[in-house]
Amino acid sequence: MRGEAGGPGPGVMGIGINVMPDDAARAAVAATGNVADDVQANCKPVPDRNALVAALLAQLVPVLGDFPR
């Protein structure tokens, strides 16, 4: 990573979405003392993954312009 002190620096945004985790994944998260939420637990029926990504991008793309490049 390069940048000047107090100056702009690079940034990366990552998004992870738990859609339908299996029991092993839930147990692995629970073993850390956390609870993982997921789409399946909150949406019936579970939306198509492509539709989910399209909806997420439709909300994110307009606000990304608020961040300087």
N, C-alpha and C positions, 0 to 999 in steps of 0.2 A: 504494500500500500504506500502510495506517495501523496504528499500534500504539504502545503505550507501550514505552519502553526497558525491557528485562527482563520485559515482560509478554507476554501471549498475542498471537499474530498469526495471520493467515489462512494456510491451507495448501491446496494443491491437489495431488492425486495423479493422475498420468497413467501409463498402461501401454500400451506398443506391443508388438504380437506379430507377428513375421515368420512368416507362414504358408507362403507359396510364392513367395519372391522370384524374379524373373526374372534372367537373366544380367546385364542392364544394372544392376540394383540391386546385385547382388553385386559387380560391377566398381566401381561408385561407392563402395561401402563399402571395398573393398580399396584404392582409390586414396587413402584417408585413412590407410592403415596399420592398419586394423582388420579384424576378421573378424565377419561377421554370422551368427549361428546362426539356425536356423529350425525350425519344426515339421515340415515335410516331410522334413528330413534326419534327424529323430529319431523319427518316428512313421509307421509303415506299417500300415494305410492312414492318410492324413491325416484327423483327425477333422473332423466338420462344424463350421463356425465357431460356430454357435449353441451346440453342445454344449461347445465349448472355452470360450466365454465363461461358460456356466452353471457349468462345473467350476471356473473361476477365481473366479467370484463366490461359489460355495459355500465356498471356502476363505478369501476375503477378508472377507466380510460379518461372520462371527463375531468377527474380531479388530479390526474398525473400532470396535467399542464400547470398546476399550482406550484410545482417544484421546478426550480431552475435546472438547466442541463449543464 
